[in-house]
Amino acid sequence: MDNKNAAMARLQQSIDAINKRLAIDSNDLDYETHLRQKRQLQQILDRMKAGEQK
């Protein structure tokens, strides 16, 4: 379980880092790429959290 919590923490850190990049990226292509990455990571994190609650 400790490995899962560590993985979830790393995912959240990645999402937070992408959020910071979104605030400073003015190039539309970069913004869309980062937004897509953030959504994918958030979906993974949400699934992990949902599995933890079962």
SULPE-V605452 format. One record per pair of residues at least 4 apart in sequence whose ideal C-beta (glycine too) atoms are under 8 Angstrom apart, sorted by the first residue. I is the first residue (numbers start at 0). J is the second residue. D is the distance in Angstrom with one decimal. If there is no record, write none. Layout:
# SULPE-V605452
((I:J:D) (I:J:D))
This chain:
# SULPE-V605452
((0:4:6.4) (1:5:6.4) (2:6:6.3) (3:7:6.3) (3:47:6.7) (3:51:7.2) (4:8:6.4) (5:9:6.5) (6:10:6.4) (6:47:7.3) (7:11:6.4) (7:44:6.2) (7:47:5.5) (7:48:7.1) (8:12:6.4) (9:13:6.5) (10:14:6.4) (10:40:5.5) (10:43:6.1) (10:44:4.6) (10:47:7.5) (11:15:6.3) (11:44:6.4) (12:16:6.4) (13:17:6.5) (13:40:5.5) (14:18:6.5) (14:37:5.8) (14:40:5.1) (14:41:6.0) (14:44:6.9) (15:19:6.8) (16:20:6.6) (17:21:6.3) (17:33:5.1) (17:36:5.8) (17:37:4.4) (17:40:7.2) (18:22:7.0) (18:37:6.9) (19:23:7.1) (20:24:5.6) (20:29:7.8) (20:33:5.2) (21:30:6.4) (21:33:5.4) (21:34:6.6) (21:37:7.2) (24:29:4.4) (24:30:4.8) (24:33:6.2) (25:30:7.6) (26:30:6.6) (27:31:6.2) (28:32:6.3) (29:33:6.2) (30:34:6.1) (31:35:6.3) (32:36:6.5) (33:37:6.2) (34:38:6.5) (35:39:6.5) (36:40:6.3) (37:41:6.1) (38:42:6.4) (39:43:6.7) (40:44:6.3) (41:45:6.1) (42:46:6.4) (43:47:6.4) (44:48:6.4) (45:49:6.2) (46:50:6.3) (47:51:6.4) (48:52:6.7) (49:53:7.3))
